[in-house]
């Protein structure tokens, strides 16, 4: 009689090791094996072609000779130190944030240090980047490190709350520094018509973000208000704006707004673009916030009332914090969309980074044949920032424990 | 005071008073803004001698439109030009929606593939194209790819009579002949019979519990009848039309202009990356227990997917999908930047030609709002439908 000896049964095949990994992840069925082979072949051929083109046949001189234009547009040379100071301020703040929070801030700080150092040691043949300019950029690495060590040495005085306030106020300080004032000897006015390149892109995005957020929250509250008139106005505004493309609003603020105002009032072109972007994003922001408001359980409101909180206090201290936390992913997604949407100002003739590339660089006979290179460079620049934003948002979600829908 | 309110609450703390005041004040603010703006518009219109009416729409347009789905020429009215623009928008939006959905579903499924390489490649695609502004992608495709293609004389010849040049893509196309009408009748008859057969077979399957080939038999019926009709009507109903290089350009066949091709490609590639994420999260949102339970019931992998996973994930996928369709339609207004004559582009020309910004902008906004409302209505209908079936 045969008995099965448990010892003779072979252990299950292990999936560990390189071969096991390939088996489970690349070749787990005949069609997956086929996919793997096809993708490898296509991928290698494509990479070979792309790298061959980028290294040997592409002409990147349109990019390397115009780095300053892409960065700040036609911002006057003698006032560029102001942009440098703003960068120093932001770098120090990034360093401080790294010291206080670590995590994502640390990743960003290290990447920024790497970027600053890379700009210094870029090939010297790039004539558009002077030695002076390289030092201004490179110094940022030092400011980040200084911010970090500041926290390490005095630590306790720098609370997270203060860091947030510092970031908020840095926005206004940066705006003042970049714009300046009429007739001020140290900070003469640099009109918005001289803002350009990445500087204008960032300004549009930051002003849009800072302005659309409170407006969006107000609209969301208005929409849910039990006062019929206010709720009607909010719904009309939100649905009207969300129903049309941003490009319509941009044209309307350029073409129609001057007709709506008396002729004595002239609004700056950049300001009109700010207005269109802000109104457009606010409508979307309102819908995101509304989603968060709906997610807050009614018992929270009832509990707040039972504790004797007034309606306003309930909203500000109980409902809104929970509502906003629930929709952080959606809000950050909206900020990313806004950042990408700033490129549309090209259609009304502003010179953001895309406008610089299209009108100034590619408008030059010397570089007109390098369309691919210029747009790839702009695309890559944008991608670095948008990807960083979505990376940070994912980390933030994990840290706060909110789920993306 | 006491007589009026019968309460000890002071006026400025009375909820009814506060509510009324807030609403009256907001009405006053909105109305005064509207009146202020309107009076400025009227005075500006009066100064420049512009009428704000829509009467000009019947005047002759007098400008050409580079490409149009409908039969347009310069002698047609502004109204007709605007209509041609709307049709161009719908053309690119509809083709774009179909293509973006197909690509997005493939990418979304690839993203959750068990094949590491396939999943990573799909992830790479999504992260790259989702994060680059559409405008830059459009400029790249139009200025960097389509306009840099070889001239018509040296057009790239794809396998088969498809020619790719900087004047667009030319492909073989089928043009209807005189017998096309009768053949359409055969197609219609085949379709009706196939639908009837489908209903009958589903009923038979439900009654007998036996597999009744509910998909294959109707398909066979339809193809047999259309094939029969093809030979019965005499002459072939569709003639092959091949593009031939003429003096300046290809003649015959179907042509996609570089503007249309770049816009379509840009919209499809961009929107597909968002659709892929929607599909991925929709499929992943279906509980694992559902799959395990249907496996336990003995359903095959395909049946599990078709009868259990897809119907449940559809509820999660469809609403954001519809909002992506709306985004695609609105984003098609970027056509303006590469010269495809869509609704917005034609509207801009009309403003320049007729000099009437306000009525034309009103028309443009109305057209986009109508499209948005249509999408919203479809979305609400679907939501209502799944709620009804589900509960």
Interface residues (C-beta under 8 A of the other chain):
Chain A: X25 X26 X28 X32 X35 X36 X39 X40 X43 X227 X228 X229 X230 X233 X240 X242 X243 X244 X245 X247 X248 X251 X252 X255 X256 X259 X260 X261 X262 X263 X336 X340 X341 X343 X344 X346 X347 X354 X358 X362 X371 X372 X375 X376 X378 X379 X382 X383 X386 X387 X390 X404 X405
Chain B: X19 X22 X23 X26 X27 X30 X37 X40 X41 X44 X45 X113 X114 X115 X116 X117 X118 X121 X127 X128 X131 X132 X133 X134 X135 X136 X137 X139 X140 X143 X144 X145 X147 X148 X281 X330 X331 X333 X334 X336 X337 X344 X348 X351 X357 X358 X361 X364 X365 X368 X369 X372 X373
